[in-house]
């Protein structure tokens, strides 16, 4: 396995709350899968968790050249059961862009606190040798 690219993103919760905090279903559906939206917790906990997942999406996008035509934010899904480390599932246009760049998987880490959420994504692939 070879590291192809690294992506890092930081989300300020105050700003995220303004953009996504009213929990507008149309906005959430454009950014998050049903599984990502189904998480439980208080409103503040849910906002922080969604912000961390948004940071993962942005970090993954940075490893494949950014948001482009044919790529939806919902093409990138954070899978987390609260017990094992989170993983990312990439489909559709994001997967096509990734494979074009030699990326076959990601290692991710995310975190959130009282004021911000952050994520890092390491895009991996094989060297082909």
N, C-alpha and C positions, 0 to 999 in steps of 0.2 A: 504494500500500500504506500502510495506517495501523496503528500500534501500538494494539492494543485493550487489552492487559493485559500485566503482567510478573509472572513467578513466580520465586522464588529458594528453593533448599533446600540445607541443609548436613547431611551425614550423618557422625557420628562412627564411625570404623571399629571401635573397641572394642565399641560398642553394637550396631552392625550385625553384627559377628561373633557376638555372643551370639544374636541373633535369626535370622540366616541362615547363619552360618558353619559349621554342621554339614552344610550342603548337603543338607538334608532335601528329597527330590524333591517331596513334596506342597507344601511351603512355596514352593519355587522355582517350581513350576508355577503357583501362584496369583499370583506376582509377575512372572515373567519368561517371555517367549516362548522357544520352542526355539532360535531363532536367537541370542537374547541369552545363553542358557545354554551355547551351543556354543563360546564363546570359549576360547582356549587361554592357557596361562601357568601359572606356579607357583600354589599355593594362595593366597598373599598377593596376587599380581597379580590373580588372578581375583576375589578378595573385593573388592579396591579397585575394579575395573572394574564389578562388579555393584553396588556401593554408589553409584558415579557414575551408573549407569543408573537406580537407584532414585531418586536425587536428581532426575534429569530427569523421571521420572514424577510425583514430588511437585510439582516446579515447574510442569509442564504442568497438573496438577490445580488448582493455585492460580490459573491463568488462566481456568479454566472453572467455578469455584465449589466446588472440592473434590470429594472422593470421595463419590458419591451412589449411591442405589439404581440399579441398572442399569449401573453403570460398574465395570469390572474393571481391575486394574492392567495386565493383559495387553492391554487396549485401546490402551495406549500402548507403542510399541516403538521403541527406539533402534536406528537403522541406522548401522553404522559399518564401513568397510572398512580402517581404519587409514591410509588415504592421503588421502581427501577429508574435508572437515568432516562431522561426524555430522549426521544428520537424524532427525526423529521421524515415525513413521507412527501415525496415530490412527484407530481404527475403533470400531465398536459404539456403546455408550452414551456413551463419551467424545466420539466424533465428533458424536453427536446433541446433547449439551450444548454443545459448541463452536459448532456451527452456529446453535444457538438464541441464542448470545451474539454472533453475527457474526464468529466466528473461522474463518478458512479455512486457516491454516497457522501454523507456528512457526519461529522462529530459535532454535537452542539452542547452548549452550556448556557443556561439562562438564570437570571436572578432578579429580584425586585426588593425594594425597600420602601421607606415612607415617601420618598420624593421622586424616585426614578426606577426604571427597569432597564436591564441590559442583556445582551446576548452576544455570543461569539459562535461562528460556524467555521469549521475547517472542512473544506471540500477535499475529498479523497478520490483517488483513481489509481489505475495501475500504470506502470511505466511502459508497458507493452513490450518489454524485453525479457 
